Amino acid sequence: MDDEFSLSEYLPDNRPETNNNLQKILDEYKGSALIQYAITELYSNTKPEEQIELLTRDQRGYIELLDDDMQVDNMHDLLEINKTTVVIWKRTNKLFAKCLELVKESQAESVESLMWREAANKENKDNITRMFLIKARKPEYRENAVAPGSSIVNVHVTIDQKDYVSESTFTPNEE
């Protein structure tokens, strides 16, 4: 995602001072549409008085390398960070967490696309791939699927101010 990002459709409000500030921040991340998109998404869900913590050089490097499909262990070595650092960044920096979410979503889409191509390949005899793909698209093939004609019954009971919840699948007998 190295395209330029169009700000106009994502402006959070009509106050020029906010939009000018946002534009300055976006300019710092020219060349990284993914990070720019994450910033605008966070801005649109943030109160005007709240500040969004920007990415450090290492955080930006991590996101960009991950987006370029570099192996995580190689990134840790290159940036001289450990796995715990990434967990801390994710918990303490909303922008880093949002960027990480977007990269992982993009990677999942790429993997799914690859799996669909492989499943459609008649030369490939990998039935496990086909099984996972059909389960992803058709709930009735999943292990916890409710059989056609079945109903899920939820029972909620409160005894002595304590709640008890039970769920069961009911399938009528067909005779």
C-alpha positions as CSV (number, residue, x, y, z in Angstrom):
1,M,0.0,0.0,0.0
2,D,2.4,2.7,-1.1
3,D,-0.2,4.9,-2.9
4,E,-1.0,8.4,-1.8
5,F,-3.9,8.7,0.5
6,S,-6.8,11.0,-0.3
7,L,-7.8,12.9,2.8
8,S,-11.0,14.6,1.6
9,E,-13.4,11.7,2.1
10,Y,-12.1,10.9,5.6
11,L,-12.0,14.3,7.3
12,P,-13.5,13.9,10.8
13,D,-15.1,17.3,11.1
14,N,-15.4,20.7,9.5
15,R,-13.1,22.6,11.8
16,P,-10.1,23.9,9.8
17,E,-7.7,23.8,12.7
18,T,-8.3,20.1,13.3
19,N,-8.1,19.3,9.6
20,N,-4.8,21.3,9.2
21,N,-3.3,19.4,12.2
22,L,-4.4,16.1,10.7
23,Q,-3.0,17.1,7.3
24,K,0.4,17.9,8.9
25,I,0.4,14.5,10.6
26,L,-0.5,12.7,7.4
27,D,2.3,14.5,5.6
28,E,4.8,12.9,8.0
29,Y,3.6,9.5,6.7
30,K,3.7,10.2,3.0
31,G,4.3,7.0,1.1
32,S,2.5,4.8,3.5
33,A,-1.2,4.8,2.7
34,L,-1.8,2.1,5.3
35,I,-0.6,4.3,8.2
36,Q,-2.4,7.3,6.7
37,Y,-5.6,5.4,6.6
38,A,-5.1,4.2,10.2
39,I,-4.5,7.8,11.3
40,T,-7.7,9.1,9.7
41,E,-9.7,6.2,11.1
42,L,-8.5,6.9,14.6
43,Y,-9.0,10.7,14.2
44,S,-12.6,10.1,13.1
45,N,-13.2,8.1,16.3
46,T,-11.3,10.4,18.7
47,K,-12.6,13.4,20.6
48,P,-11.0,16.7,19.4
49,E,-9.1,17.2,22.7
50,E,-7.5,13.8,22.6
51,Q,-4.1,13.4,21.0
52,I,-3.1,10.4,18.9
53,E,0.4,9.1,19.7
54,L,2.4,8.9,16.5
55,L,4.6,6.0,15.6
56,T,8.3,5.9,16.6
57,R,10.9,5.1,13.9
58,D,11.0,1.4,15.0
59,Q,7.2,1.1,15.2
60,R,6.8,2.5,11.7
61,G,9.6,0.2,10.5
62,Y,7.9,-2.8,12.0
63,I,4.6,-2.0,10.4
64,E,6.2,-1.4,7.0
65,L,8.3,-4.5,7.1
66,L,5.3,-6.6,8.2
67,D,3.2,-5.1,5.4
68,D,6.0,-6.2,3.0
69,D,5.7,-9.7,4.3
70,M,9.0,-9.9,6.2
71,Q,9.2,-12.8,8.7
72,V,8.5,-11.6,12.3
73,D,11.7,-13.1,13.7
74,N,13.8,-11.4,11.0
75,M,12.1,-8.0,11.9
76,H,12.9,-8.5,15.5
77,D,16.5,-9.1,14.7
78,L,16.7,-6.2,12.2
79,L,15.0,-3.7,14.6
80,E,16.8,-5.1,17.6
81,I,13.5,-5.6,19.5
82,N,11.9,-8.6,21.2
83,K,8.4,-10.0,21.0
84,T,7.4,-8.3,24.3
85,T,8.2,-4.9,22.9
86,V,5.6,-5.4,20.1
87,V,3.0,-6.5,22.6
88,I,3.7,-3.4,24.7
89,W,3.5,-1.2,21.6
90,K,0.2,-2.8,20.7
91,R,-1.3,-2.1,24.1
92,T,0.0,1.4,24.6
93,N,-0.2,3.0,21.1
94,K,-3.6,3.0,19.4
95,L,-2.1,4.0,16.0
96,F,0.4,1.0,16.2
97,A,-2.4,-1.3,17.2
98,K,-4.7,-0.1,14.3
99,C,-1.9,-0.4,11.8
100,L,-1.1,-3.9,13.0
101,E,-4.8,-4.8,12.7
102,L,-4.9,-3.5,9.1
103,V,-1.7,-5.3,8.0
104,K,-3.0,-8.6,9.5
105,E,-6.3,-8.2,7.8
106,S,-4.6,-7.6,4.5
107,Q,-2.4,-10.7,5.0
108,A,-5.4,-12.8,5.8
109,E,-7.0,-11.7,2.6
110,S,-3.9,-12.6,0.6
111,V,-3.7,-16.0,2.2
112,E,-7.3,-16.7,1.5
113,S,-6.9,-15.7,-2.1
114,L,-3.9,-18.0,-2.4
115,M,-5.8,-20.9,-0.8
116,W,-8.7,-20.4,-3.2
117,R,-6.4,-20.6,-6.2
118,E,-4.8,-23.7,-4.7
119,A,-8.2,-25.3,-4.0
120,A,-9.3,-24.6,-7.6
121,N,-6.2,-26.2,-9.0
122,K,-7.2,-29.6,-10.3
123,E,-3.6,-30.8,-10.0
124,N,-3.6,-30.1,-6.3
125,K,-4.9,-33.0,-4.2
126,D,-4.9,-31.0,-0.9
127,N,-8.3,-31.7,0.5
128,I,-7.5,-30.1,3.8
129,T,-7.2,-26.7,2.2
130,R,-10.5,-27.3,0.5
131,M,-12.1,-28.4,3.7
132,F,-11.0,-25.2,5.6
133,L,-12.1,-23.0,2.8
134,I,-15.6,-24.5,2.6
135,K,-15.9,-24.2,6.4
136,A,-14.9,-20.6,6.2
137,R,-17.6,-19.8,3.7
138,K,-20.4,-22.2,4.6
139,P,-21.4,-22.4,8.3
140,E,-23.2,-25.7,7.9
141,Y,-19.9,-27.5,7.4
142,R,-18.4,-26.3,10.6
143,E,-18.0,-28.7,13.6
144,N,-20.3,-26.6,15.8
145,A,-22.9,-26.1,13.0
146,V,-26.6,-26.4,13.8
147,A,-28.2,-29.1,11.7
148,P,-30.9,-27.9,9.3
149,G,-34.3,-27.9,11.0
150,S,-32.7,-27.7,14.4
151,S,-33.1,-24.9,16.9
152,I,-30.8,-23.6,19.6
153,V,-32.5,-23.2,22.9
154,N,-31.1,-20.8,25.4
155,V,-32.3,-21.0,29.0
156,H,-31.6,-18.2,31.5
157,V,-32.4,-18.9,35.1
158,T,-31.8,-16.7,38.2
159,I,-31.7,-18.4,41.6
160,D,-30.8,-16.5,44.7
161,Q,-29.5,-13.6,42.6
162,K,-27.2,-15.9,40.7
163,D,-27.6,-16.3,37.0
164,Y,-27.4,-19.7,35.3
165,V,-27.3,-19.9,31.5
166,S,-27.6,-23.1,29.4
167,E,-27.6,-23.6,25.7
168,S,-28.7,-26.7,23.9
169,T,-29.5,-27.8,20.3
170,F,-32.9,-29.2,19.7
171,T,-33.6,-31.4,16.6
172,P,-37.1,-32.6,16.1
173,N,-37.6,-36.3,15.3
174,E,-38.7,-36.9,11.8
175,E,-41.0,-39.9,11.6
